[in-house]
Amino acid sequence: MPDVTLVSAAEAHERQKHGQALLVCAYDSDEKFNTYRLEGAISLSEFASRLDAIDRDRELIFYCN
């Protein structure tokens, strides 16, 4: 299992912006996702629906506020 590393919000944003990471809102409610959505993030339900297509080597950053 890969290591879990905490990153700052600024670092997460930079990694997502440069295509280095996929930013996923960890709330399981679309209402909470819409409330706490960060630029470039996808919802947990979208992540689950795209799971088979996501590159296994891509960095994933999950967040909740």
SVG drawing of the C-alpha trace seen along z (x, -y; Angstrom):
<svg xmlns="http://www.w3.org/2000/svg" viewBox="-27 -28 32 30">
<polyline fill="none" stroke="black" stroke-width="0.4" points="0.0,0.0 1.4,-3.5 2.3,-5.9 -0.1,-8.5 1.4,-12.0 -0.3,-15.2 0.1,-18.2 -0.8,-21.8 -3.8,-23.2 -1.4,-25.3 0.7,-22.2 -2.5,-20.2 -3.7,-23.0 -0.4,-23.2 -0.2,-19.4 -3.7,-19.4 -3.2,-22.4 -0.1,-20.9 -1.8,-17.6 0.3,-15.8 -2.5,-14.7 -6.3,-14.1 -8.1,-16.1 -11.0,-14.3 -13.5,-15.7 -14.0,-12.9 -17.5,-13.8 -20.0,-11.1 -22.8,-13.7 -23.1,-15.6 -24.6,-18.5 -21.5,-18.7 -19.3,-18.4 -21.1,-21.4 -20.7,-23.3 -17.0,-22.5 -15.8,-22.0 -12.3,-23.2 -11.3,-24.4 -10.4,-21.3 -11.8,-18.8 -14.1,-15.9 -16.7,-14.4 -16.3,-11.1 -19.2,-9.7 -17.4,-10.8 -14.2,-9.3 -15.9,-6.0 -17.5,-6.0 -14.1,-6.6 -12.1,-4.3 -11.4,-1.7 -10.1,-4.5 -7.8,-6.2 -4.1,-5.5 -3.0,-3.4 0.2,-5.5 -1.5,-8.8 -1.3,-10.6 -4.7,-11.0 -5.3,-13.8 -8.5,-13.4 -9.7,-16.3 -12.6,-17.3 -13.0,-20.7"/>
</svg>
